[in-house]
Amino acid sequence: MAYQNPNISEALPVIRQLDEAAINRIAAGEVVERPASAVKELVENAIDAGARQVTIEYADGGKTLIRVTDDGCGIASSDLMLALSRHATSKIDGSDLLSIHTFGFRGEALPSLGAVGRLTISSRVAGQDGAEVSINGGQAGPVRPAALNGGTVVTLRNLFFATPARLKFLRTDRAEAQAIADIIKRLAMAEPFVRFILRDVSGDGPGREVFRADAEQGDMFAALQGRLAQVLGREFAENALAVDAERDGLHLTGFAALPTYSRGSAVMQYLFVNGRPVRDKLLVGALRGAYFDLLSRDRHPAAALFIDCDPTLVDVNVHPAKSEVRFRDPGIARGLIVSGLRHALADAGHRASTTVANATLGAMRPEQLTARVYQMDRPSVVARGTAYQAQAPEPGFAETAGMWARVEAQTENETATEQDAPDYPLGTARGQVHENYIVAQTATGMVIVDQHAAHERLVYEKLKHQMSENGVAAQALLIPEIVDLSASDCARLLEMADQMAGFGLGIEPFGGNAIAVRETPAILGVVDAKAMILDILDELADQNESNSLQARLEAILSRVACHGSIRSGRRMRAEEMNALLREMEATPHSGQCNHGRPTYVELKLSDIERLFGRT
């Protein structure tokens, strides 16, 4: 039985021109999704105006009040009404939509906010009188004189009062406040030389300061590191590596954390393109790819990365919120992130994060002392030898004379050893505990090494180096496996035939939309060629690049390294332990095993003494 579509009538539809208020409300639905979106647009306008200090105040998660105060250049009184018009902006002239050097450029934020809320703009340009204008639900009032020192104050009250249905889609006040704080933190990272203050003024009273980031000084790297310490914490700044790489007009800078400073989710990943915070699947995939053989699948890297390039190489006019970008050549951007991070991580050598030592110290439970014990400075080896001589027994004690002779000999040996031994980063082996952990003494403390995990990483890096130099041996199939694909998938796969051949996977066209798999990597043994091809295609569709085959090969190498490394329970000689320590110092990524766990823990002598109350 056929049903008549209620949207189709016999009368011819009439095309109407929407009024300005309806147009602004529609645009607001794209630009202003929640209070955090309004804060983002207003703060970006303040930064574009050259502000050196921006203060953001909100109430009830931004639903009832958002106020942004800046010390920028301000808006002339004659331009206030024009600023509330759609597509009115001072940032571009409309002749070139690719050469964009500012956060905003669409001219939609202020009229959109005025269409769905009660917006008031007070501004004063240096040398002129201040002025103020208000707009409620799309209805603008007259321009009035206003008293303020300089800059601009934008006040937005009762967001979405003109579109009450949108209020039902907002989350709790706490969730909206967290979203606002996240936006401000991202913009604070993008602008380290600007001071940001975020205040919650809900309820009665002056409110409370939620976030504060004072303006940084110095060069860009020093300022960025200081700002990241304020936003992400001192631990991130201490365990992050500086990244500086360039390729084909794209410049990558920022800081990436050591693999042992990983997180259980991707919440500490911040990406910027020409200073603009973005959430781009391509860049996130590249960040993950740079760490893919250094972290397990359930761990995520932490990083704050900035890509700067000519504005013509990237399109930021993809989404009204400007949170997505499109590169002219996505492969260059992805390759720059992967190679830049790889080089930075390799240069870190055996370094592990300080949080490993902090967790170790936190796991120790020293007995609480009833009184503080004050300890003198640690004596030197020579001082200890003198003390042994002073405490030596009288000649009549035959049973202890032999012991003191051995102590004196050991003291002389320690003196010679400490004077001759170089200052190695991982120290000199002093012993082995439970046939699995090497205890080494450094100049400033001690190191505990997991011998199996450390040797596993060393063997793995050797195998990877051999594979990169000698290539991957291919195993020819007695009967080629034929895989039927769609026309687009077949073309995409054949474009990568040379790259896959380097990993031992040989494919060629077989007529129509089918391909023939003639060779597979020998190290993988018997494999399901069709499943492997489909996995590669899925990754290509998701990231425009596939590491599936490389990941499988390196997983095999990791397994081989695990079985071929020093096993737990093996007793090692002193020279073997020291050789392992020296090789760790010379091998990149040796601070973590193939699964992302630390291979050693370093404890400073001051921390150890604190455990025993030797303060």
C-alpha positions as CSV (number, residue, x, y, z in Angstrom):
1,M,0.0,0.0,0.0
2,A,1.4,3.4,-1.0
3,Y,1.5,6.3,1.5
4,Q,1.6,9.9,0.4
5,N,4.7,11.8,1.5
6,P,3.4,14.6,3.8
7,N,6.3,16.8,2.7
8,I,5.0,16.7,-0.9
9,S,2.0,18.7,-1.8
10,E,0.3,19.4,-5.1
11,A,1.0,23.1,-4.7
12,L,4.3,24.3,-6.1
13,P,6.8,25.2,-3.3
14,V,7.6,28.8,-2.9
15,I,11.2,30.0,-2.6
16,R,11.6,32.6,0.1
17,Q,14.4,34.8,1.2
18,L,15.1,34.2,4.9
19,D,15.3,37.3,7.1
20,E,18.5,38.4,8.8
21,A,17.5,37.1,12.2
22,A,16.8,33.6,10.9
23,I,20.1,33.6,9.0
24,N,22.0,34.6,12.1
25,R,20.3,31.9,14.2
26,I,21.2,29.3,11.6
27,A,24.8,30.5,11.5
28,A,24.9,30.5,15.3
29,G,24.0,26.8,15.2
30,E,27.2,26.1,13.3
31,V,29.6,28.5,15.0
32,V,28.3,28.4,18.6
33,E,27.6,24.9,19.7
34,R,28.0,25.5,23.5
35,P,29.4,28.1,25.9
36,A,33.0,27.0,25.2
37,S,32.5,27.8,21.5
38,A,31.5,31.3,22.4
39,V,34.5,31.7,24.7
40,K,36.8,30.4,21.9
41,E,35.5,33.0,19.3
42,L,35.7,35.9,21.7
43,V,39.2,35.1,23.0
44,E,40.5,34.6,19.5
45,N,39.1,38.0,18.6
46,A,41.0,39.4,21.5
47,I,44.3,37.8,20.5
48,D,43.8,39.0,16.9
49,A,43.4,42.5,18.3
50,G,46.9,42.3,19.8
51,A,45.9,41.8,23.4
52,R,48.7,41.1,25.9
53,Q,46.3,40.2,28.7
54,V,42.9,38.5,28.4
55,T,40.5,37.9,31.3
56,I,37.6,35.5,30.9
57,E,34.8,35.3,33.4
58,Y,31.8,33.0,33.3
59,A,28.8,32.0,35.5
60,D,26.9,28.7,35.6
61,G,29.2,27.1,33.1
62,G,28.8,30.0,30.7
63,K,25.1,29.6,30.3
64,T,24.1,32.9,32.1
65,L,27.3,35.0,31.7
66,I,30.5,35.1,29.6
67,R,32.7,38.2,29.9
68,V,35.9,38.6,28.0
69,T,38.1,41.6,28.8
70,D,41.3,42.4,26.8
71,D,43.8,45.2,26.3
72,G,43.9,45.0,22.6
73,C,43.6,47.8,20.0
74,G,39.8,48.2,20.5
75,I,37.0,49.0,18.1
76,A,36.2,52.5,17.0
77,S,32.8,53.8,17.9
78,S,31.9,54.3,14.2
79,D,32.6,50.6,13.5
80,L,30.7,49.0,16.4
81,M,27.4,48.6,14.5
82,L,29.3,47.3,11.5
83,A,31.0,44.7,13.7
84,L,27.6,43.2,14.4
85,S,26.9,42.7,10.8
86,R,27.4,39.3,9.2
87,H,30.6,38.7,7.3
88,A,32.0,42.1,8.5
89,T,35.7,41.7,9.5
90,S,39.0,43.6,9.6
91,K,41.1,40.5,9.1
92,I,40.7,39.8,5.4
93,D,39.6,41.8,2.4
94,G,38.0,38.9,0.6
95,S,40.4,38.8,-2.3
96,D,42.3,35.7,-1.0
97,L,40.8,33.1,1.3
98,L,44.0,31.1,1.5
99,S,46.4,33.7,2.8
100,I,44.9,33.8,6.4
101,H,47.2,34.9,9.2
102,T,44.7,35.4,12.0
103,F,42.4,33.2,14.1
104,G,39.2,34.6,12.9
105,F,38.3,35.7,9.3
106,R,34.7,34.7,8.6
107,G,33.0,37.6,10.4
108,E,30.2,35.4,11.9
109,A,31.0,35.2,15.6
110,L,29.6,38.5,16.9
111,P,26.3,38.5,14.9
112,S,25.8,34.8,15.7
113,L,26.2,35.4,19.4
114,G,23.9,38.5,19.3
115,A,21.3,36.4,17.5
116,V,21.0,33.8,20.3
117,G,22.0,35.8,23.4
118,R,22.2,39.2,25.0
119,L,25.4,40.7,23.7
120,T,27.1,43.9,24.9
121,I,30.3,45.3,23.4
122,S,32.2,48.1,25.1
123,S,35.4,49.3,23.5
124,R,37.8,52.2,23.4
125,V,40.6,52.9,20.9
126,A,43.6,54.8,22.1
127,G,43.1,58.6,21.8
128,Q,39.3,58.2,21.3
129,D,36.2,58.1,23.6
130,G,34.8,54.7,24.6
131,A,31.5,53.4,23.2
132,E,29.1,50.6,23.8
133,V,26.4,48.8,21.8
134,S,24.0,46.0,22.8
135,I,22.1,43.4,20.7
136,N,19.4,41.1,22.1
137,G,18.1,38.2,20.1
138,G,19.3,39.9,16.9
139,Q,17.8,43.3,17.7
140,A,20.6,45.9,18.0
141,G,20.3,49.0,20.1
142,P,22.0,52.4,19.5
143,V,25.7,53.1,20.2
144,R,26.2,54.8,23.6
145,P,29.2,56.4,25.3
146,A,31.0,54.1,27.7
147,A,33.7,54.6,30.3
148,L,36.7,52.3,30.2
149,N,40.5,52.6,30.0
150,G,41.2,50.8,26.8
151,G,40.7,47.6,24.9
152,T,37.4,45.8,24.6
153,V,34.9,44.2,27.0
154,V,32.4,41.7,25.5
155,T,29.6,40.5,27.8
156,L,27.3,37.7,26.7
157,R,24.3,36.9,29.0
158,N,21.7,34.3,28.7
159,L,23.2,32.3,25.9
160,F,20.5,30.6,23.7
161,F,17.6,32.5,25.3
162,A,16.4,33.2,21.8
163,T,16.7,29.5,20.8
164,P,15.6,27.7,24.0
165,A,15.6,24.3,22.4
166,R,19.4,24.5,22.2
167,L,19.6,24.7,26.0
168,K,18.3,21.2,26.3
169,F,21.4,19.9,24.6
170,L,23.8,21.5,27.0
171,R,25.5,19.5,29.7
172,T,25.8,20.2,33.4
173,D,27.4,23.5,34.6
174,R,30.5,21.6,35.7
175,A,31.0,19.9,32.3
176,E,30.5,23.1,30.4
177,A,33.0,24.9,32.7
178,Q,35.6,22.1,32.1
179,A,35.1,22.6,28.3
180,I,35.7,26.3,28.7
181,A,38.9,25.6,30.7
182,D,40.1,23.2,28.0
183,I,39.6,25.9,25.3
184,I,41.5,28.5,27.3
185,K,44.4,26.1,28.0
186,R,44.8,25.3,24.3
187,L,44.8,29.0,23.4
188,A,47.3,29.6,26.2
189,M,49.6,27.1,24.7
190,A,49.3,28.7,21.3
191,E,50.1,32.2,22.7
192,P,52.8,31.9,25.4
193,F,53.5,35.6,25.5
194,V,49.9,36.5,26.4
195,R,48.6,36.5,30.0
196,F,45.4,34.5,30.5
197,I,43.1,34.6,33.6
198,L,40.0,32.5,33.9
199,R,37.5,33.1,36.7
200,D,34.2,31.5,37.7
201,V,31.9,34.2,39.1
202,S,28.9,32.0,39.7
203,G,26.7,32.9,42.6
204,D,27.4,35.8,45.0
205,G,30.8,37.1,45.8
206,P,33.9,37.9,43.7
207,G,34.2,34.4,42.4
208,R,37.3,32.2,42.2
209,E,40.3,32.0,39.9
210,V,40.1,28.7,37.9
211,F,43.2,29.1,35.7
212,R,46.0,31.6,35.4
213,A,49.0,31.7,33.0
214,D,51.3,34.6,33.2
215,A,53.1,35.9,30.1
216,E,56.4,34.1,29.4
217,Q,59.7,35.7,28.5
218,G,62.7,34.6,26.4
219,D,62.9,32.8,23.0
220,M,60.1,30.8,21.6
221,F,61.2,27.4,22.9
222,A,61.9,28.7,26.4
223,A,58.6,30.5,26.5
224,L,56.7,27.5,25.2
225,Q,58.3,25.2,27.7
226,G,57.4,27.5,30.5
227,R,53.8,27.8,29.3
228,L,53.5,24.0,29.0
229,A,54.7,23.7,32.6
230,Q,52.0,26.1,33.7
231,V,49.3,24.4,31.7
232,L,50.2,20.7,31.7
233,G,52.3,20.6,34.8
234,R,56.0,20.5,35.7
235,E,56.2,16.7,35.2
236,F,55.4,17.1,31.5
237,A,58.0,19.8,31.0
238,E,60.6,17.8,32.8
239,N,60.0,14.6,30.7
240,A,59.3,16.2,27.3
241,L,61.8,16.4,24.4
242,A,62.1,19.5,22.2
243,V,61.1,18.8,18.6
244,D,62.4,21.0,15.8
245,A,62.2,19.7,12.2
246,E,61.4,21.1,8.7
247,R,60.4,19.6,5.4
248,D,59.1,21.0,2.1
249,G,58.0,24.3,3.6
250,L,56.5,22.8,6.8
251,H,58.2,23.6,10.1
252,L,57.5,21.4,13.2
253,T,58.2,22.6,16.7
254,G,57.0,21.7,20.2
255,F,57.6,19.2,22.9
256,A,56.9,15.4,23.0
257,A,57.0,13.3,26.1
258,L,59.2,10.3,26.6
259,P,57.5,6.9,26.0
260,T,57.7,6.1,29.7
261,Y,55.6,9.2,30.4
262,S,52.6,7.8,28.5
263,R,48.9,8.1,29.4
264,G,45.9,5.8,29.4
265,S,44.0,8.0,27.0
266,A,44.7,10.6,24.4
267,V,43.8,13.6,26.6
268,M,47.3,15.0,26.6
269,Q,47.7,15.4,22.9
270,Y,47.6,19.0,21.6
271,L,48.1,19.9,17.9
272,F,48.4,23.3,16.4
273,V,48.6,24.5,12.8
274,N,49.8,28.1,12.3
275,G,49.1,28.7,15.9
276,R,45.5,27.5,15.6
277,P,44.4,24.6,17.9
278,V,43.0,21.8,15.7
279,R,41.7,18.3,16.1
280,D,42.8,16.5,13.0
281,K,42.7,12.8,12.5
282,L,45.7,12.8,10.1
283,L,47.9,14.5,12.7
284,V,46.7,12.3,15.5
285,G,47.4,9.2,13.5
286,A,50.9,10.5,12.7
287,L,51.6,11.1,16.4
288,R,50.5,7.6,17.2
289,G,52.6,6.2,14.3
290,A,55.8,7.9,15.7
291,Y,55.4,5.9,19.0
292,F,53.9,2.7,17.6
293,D,56.8,0.4,18.5
294,L,57.6,2.2,21.7
295,L,54.2,2.0,23.4
296,S,51.6,-0.8,24.0
297,R,48.2,-0.4,22.3
298,D,46.5,0.7,25.6
299,R,48.9,3.6,26.2
300,H,49.0,7.0,24.4
301,P,51.8,9.5,24.0
302,A,51.7,13.1,25.4
303,A,52.7,15.9,23.2
304,A,52.2,19.6,22.2
305,L,53.2,20.0,18.6
306,F,53.1,23.1,16.3
307,I,53.2,23.0,12.5
308,D,53.9,26.4,10.9
309,C,53.8,26.9,7.1
310,D,52.7,29.3,4.4
311,P,49.0,29.8,4.7
312,T,48.5,28.8,1.1
313,L,49.7,25.2,1.9
314,V,46.8,24.5,4.3
315,D,43.1,25.2,4.1
316,V,41.5,26.3,7.4
317,N,38.2,27.2,5.8
318,V,36.9,23.7,6.1
319,H,34.5,24.0,9.1
320,P,32.8,27.0,10.6
321,A,34.4,26.3,14.0
322,K,37.8,26.2,12.2
323,S,38.9,23.2,14.2
324,E,39.7,21.1,11.1
325,V,42.3,21.8,8.5
326,R,43.2,20.3,5.1
327,F,46.8,20.2,3.9
328,R,47.7,20.5,0.3
329,D,50.0,17.5,0.6
330,P,48.9,15.5,3.7
331,G,51.7,13.0,3.3
332,I,54.4,15.6,3.9
333,A,52.7,16.7,7.1
334,R,52.4,13.2,8.4
335,G,55.9,12.3,7.4
336,L,57.3,15.4,9.1
337,I,55.6,14.5,12.4
338,V,56.8,10.9,12.3
339,S,60.4,11.6,11.3
340,G,60.7,14.6,13.6
341,L,59.5,12.7,16.7
342,R,61.5,9.7,15.8
343,H,64.7,11.7,15.6
344,A,63.9,13.5,18.9
345,L,63.2,10.1,20.7
346,A,66.4,8.6,19.2
347,D,68.5,11.5,20.4
348,A,67.1,10.9,24.0
349,G,69.0,7.6,24.0
350,H,68.5,5.6,27.2
351,R,66.7,8.4,29.0
352,A,63.5,7.4,31.0
353,S,61.0,9.7,32.6
354,T,61.4,11.0,36.2
355,T,58.0,9.7,37.1
356,V,59.4,6.1,37.1
357,A,61.7,7.0,40.0
358,N,58.9,9.0,41.7
359,A,56.6,6.0,41.5
360,T,59.3,3.7,42.9
361,L,59.9,6.0,45.9
362,G,56.2,6.3,46.4
363,A,55.9,2.5,46.6
364,M,58.5,2.4,49.4
365,R,57.1,2.7,53.0
366,P,59.8,3.7,55.4
367,E,59.1,3.4,59.1
368,Q,57.9,6.6,60.6
369,L,60.6,8.1,62.9
370,T,59.6,9.5,66.3
371,A,62.2,12.1,66.1
372,R,64.2,13.8,63.4
373,V,67.7,12.4,63.0
374,Y,70.3,14.9,61.7
375,Q,73.1,13.3,59.7
376,M,76.4,14.8,58.8
377,D,77.5,14.9,55.1
378,R,78.5,11.5,53.7
379,P,82.2,10.7,54.3
380,S,84.5,10.2,51.4
381,V,86.3,6.8,50.8
382,V,89.5,8.2,52.3
383,A,87.6,9.4,55.4
384,R,86.0,5.9,55.7
385,G,89.4,4.3,55.5
386,T,90.7,6.6,58.3
387,A,87.7,5.7,60.4
388,Y,88.4,2.0,59.9
389,Q,91.9,2.5,61.1
390,A,90.8,4.4,64.2
391,Q,88.2,1.7,65.0
392,A,90.6,-1.3,64.4
393,P,90.7,-3.8,67.3
394,E,93.7,-4.2,69.6
395,P,96.3,-6.9,68.6
396,G,95.0,-9.4,71.1
397,F,91.6,-10.0,69.3
398,A,92.6,-12.7,66.9
399,E,89.1,-13.6,65.9
400,T,88.3,-10.1,64.6
401,A,91.7,-9.2,63.2
402,G,91.1,-11.1,60.0
403,M,87.8,-9.3,59.4
404,W,89.3,-5.9,59.8
405,A,92.1,-6.9,57.4
406,R,89.5,-7.7,54.8
407,V,87.7,-4.4,55.4
408,E,90.9,-2.5,54.9
409,A,91.7,-4.3,51.7
410,Q,88.1,-3.7,50.4
411,T,88.5,0.0,51.3
412,E,91.7,0.3,49.3
413,N,90.0,-1.5,46.3
414,E,87.0,0.9,46.5
415,T,89.3,3.9,46.6
416,A,91.2,2.7,43.5
417,T,88.0,1.8,41.7
418,E,86.2,5.1,42.3
419,Q,89.3,7.1,41.3
420,D,89.8,5.2,38.1
421,A,86.2,4.5,36.9
422,P,84.7,7.1,34.5
423,D,81.4,8.8,35.3
424,Y,79.0,6.6,33.3
425,P,75.3,7.7,33.0
426,L,74.1,4.3,34.2
427,G,77.0,3.8,36.6
428,T,79.0,0.7,37.4
429,A,77.4,-2.6,38.3
430,R,77.7,-3.5,42.0
431,G,75.6,-6.6,42.1
432,Q,72.6,-8.7,40.9
433,V,69.4,-9.2,42.9
434,H,67.2,-12.3,42.4
435,E,69.1,-13.1,39.2
436,N,67.0,-10.5,37.4
437,Y,67.9,-7.0,38.6
438,I,71.3,-5.3,38.2
439,V,72.2,-2.8,40.8
440,A,74.6,-0.1,39.7
441,Q,76.2,2.9,41.4
442,T,76.2,6.3,39.7
443,A,77.9,9.5,40.8
444,T,74.6,10.8,42.2
445,G,72.8,7.7,43.3
446,M,71.9,4.2,42.1
447,V,70.3,2.5,39.1
448,I,68.2,-0.7,39.2
449,V,68.1,-2.4,35.8
450,D,65.6,-5.1,34.6
451,Q,68.2,-7.2,32.7
452,H,65.6,-9.1,30.6
453,A,63.7,-5.9,29.5
454,A,66.9,-4.0,28.8
455,H,68.5,-6.7,26.7
456,E,65.2,-7.3,24.9
457,R,65.2,-3.7,23.7
458,L,68.9,-3.9,22.6
459,V,68.3,-7.1,20.6
460,Y,65.1,-5.5,19.0
461,E,67.0,-2.4,17.9
462,K,69.7,-4.5,16.3
463,L,67.2,-6.6,14.4
464,K,65.4,-3.5,13.2
465,H,68.7,-2.0,12.0
466,Q,69.6,-5.2,10.2
467,M,66.1,-5.2,8.5
468,S,66.5,-1.6,7.4
469,E,69.9,-2.3,5.9
470,N,69.4,-5.7,4.3
471,G,65.7,-5.5,3.6
472,V,63.0,-8.1,4.3
473,A,63.5,-11.6,2.9
474,A,60.5,-12.6,0.7
475,Q,59.0,-16.1,0.5
476,A,57.6,-16.9,-2.9
477,L,54.2,-18.6,-2.8
478,L,53.9,-21.9,-4.8
479,I,50.4,-20.9,-5.8
480,P,49.7,-17.1,-5.9
481,E,46.7,-16.0,-3.9
482,I,44.2,-14.0,-5.9
483,V,42.3,-11.2,-4.1
484,D,39.2,-9.6,-5.7
485,L,38.8,-5.9,-4.8
486,S,36.9,-2.8,-5.8
487,A,38.3,-0.7,-8.6
488,S,39.4,2.1,-6.2
489,D,41.0,-0.3,-3.7
490,C,42.8,-2.1,-6.4
491,A,44.3,1.1,-7.9
492,R,45.2,2.4,-4.4
493,L,47.0,-0.8,-3.5
494,L,48.9,-1.1,-6.8
495,E,50.2,2.5,-6.3
496,M,52.0,1.2,-3.2
497,A,53.3,-2.0,-4.8
498,D,56.9,-0.8,-4.7
499,Q,56.7,0.3,-1.0
500,M,55.2,-3.1,0.0
501,A,57.8,-4.9,-2.0
502,G,60.4,-3.4,0.3
503,F,58.7,-5.2,3.2
504,G,58.6,-8.5,1.4
505,L,55.0,-8.4,0.1
506,G,54.9,-8.9,-3.7
507,I,51.7,-8.0,-5.5
508,E,50.8,-7.5,-9.2
509,P,47.6,-6.9,-11.2
510,F,45.7,-10.0,-12.2
511,G,43.1,-8.6,-14.6
512,G,40.0,-6.7,-13.8
513,N,39.9,-5.6,-10.2
514,A,41.9,-8.5,-8.8
515,I,45.5,-8.6,-7.6
516,A,47.8,-11.6,-7.2
517,V,49.9,-12.0,-4.1
518,R,53.1,-13.8,-5.2
519,E,55.4,-13.2,-2.2
520,T,54.9,-12.7,1.5
521,P,57.5,-11.7,4.2
522,A,59.4,-14.9,5.1
523,I,59.7,-13.9,8.8
524,L,55.9,-14.1,9.1
525,G,55.7,-17.7,8.1
526,V,52.3,-18.9,6.9
527,V,50.0,-15.9,6.6
528,D,46.5,-15.2,5.4
529,A,47.4,-13.0,2.4
530,K,43.8,-11.8,1.8
531,A,43.3,-10.8,5.4
532,M,46.6,-8.9,5.3
533,I,45.7,-7.1,2.1
534,L,42.3,-6.1,3.6
535,D,44.0,-4.8,6.8
536,I,46.3,-2.6,4.7
537,L,43.3,-1.2,2.8
538,D,41.4,-0.4,6.0
539,E,44.4,1.5,7.3
540,L,44.9,3.3,4.0
541,A,41.2,4.4,4.0
542,D,41.6,5.7,7.6
543,Q,45.0,7.4,7.4
544,N,45.9,7.6,3.8
545,E,49.0,5.6,4.8
546,S,49.5,2.0,6.0
547,N,51.9,0.8,8.7
548,S,50.1,-2.5,9.1
549,L,52.7,-4.6,7.4
550,Q,55.6,-2.9,9.1
551,A,53.8,-3.2,12.4
552,R,53.5,-7.0,11.8
553,L,57.1,-7.4,10.9
554,E,58.3,-5.4,13.9
555,A,56.0,-7.4,16.2
556,I,57.7,-10.5,15.0
557,L,61.1,-8.9,15.6
558,S,60.0,-8.0,19.0
559,R,58.9,-11.5,19.7
560,V,62.3,-12.8,18.5
561,A,64.1,-10.3,20.6
562,C,62.1,-11.4,23.6
563,H,63.0,-15.0,23.2
564,G,66.6,-14.2,22.3
565,S,67.4,-11.9,25.2
566,I,68.9,-12.6,28.6
567,R,66.3,-14.6,30.6
568,S,65.2,-13.8,34.1
569,G,67.0,-16.1,36.6
570,R,70.4,-16.1,34.8
571,R,73.3,-15.1,37.0
572,M,75.6,-12.6,35.3
573,R,79.2,-11.8,35.9
574,A,80.3,-8.3,36.7
575,E,81.8,-7.7,33.2
576,E,78.6,-8.9,31.6
577,M,76.5,-6.5,33.6
578,N,78.8,-3.6,32.9
579,A,78.8,-4.5,29.2
580,L,74.9,-4.4,29.2
581,L,74.9,-1.0,30.9
582,R,77.4,0.4,28.3
583,E,75.3,-0.9,25.4
584,M,72.2,0.6,26.9
585,E,73.9,4.0,27.0
586,A,74.8,3.7,23.3
587,T,71.4,2.4,22.1
588,P,68.4,4.7,21.3
589,H,65.1,3.9,23.0
590,S,66.8,1.7,25.6
591,G,65.0,3.5,28.4
592,Q,61.9,1.4,27.7
593,C,61.3,-2.2,26.6
594,N,59.4,-3.2,23.5
595,H,56.1,-3.0,25.4
596,G,56.6,0.6,26.7
597,R,57.7,-0.4,30.2
598,P,60.8,1.2,31.8
599,T,64.0,-0.8,31.6
600,Y,65.6,0.9,34.6
601,V,64.9,3.0,37.6
602,E,67.3,5.7,38.8
603,L,67.2,6.8,42.4
604,K,69.1,9.9,43.6
605,L,71.1,9.5,46.8
606,S,69.3,12.4,48.4
607,D,65.9,10.6,47.9
608,I,67.3,7.4,49.3
609,E,68.7,9.2,52.4
610,R,65.3,10.8,52.9
611,L,63.7,7.4,53.0
612,F,66.0,6.5,55.9
613,G,65.5,9.9,57.7
614,R,69.1,11.0,56.9
615,T,68.3,14.7,56.6
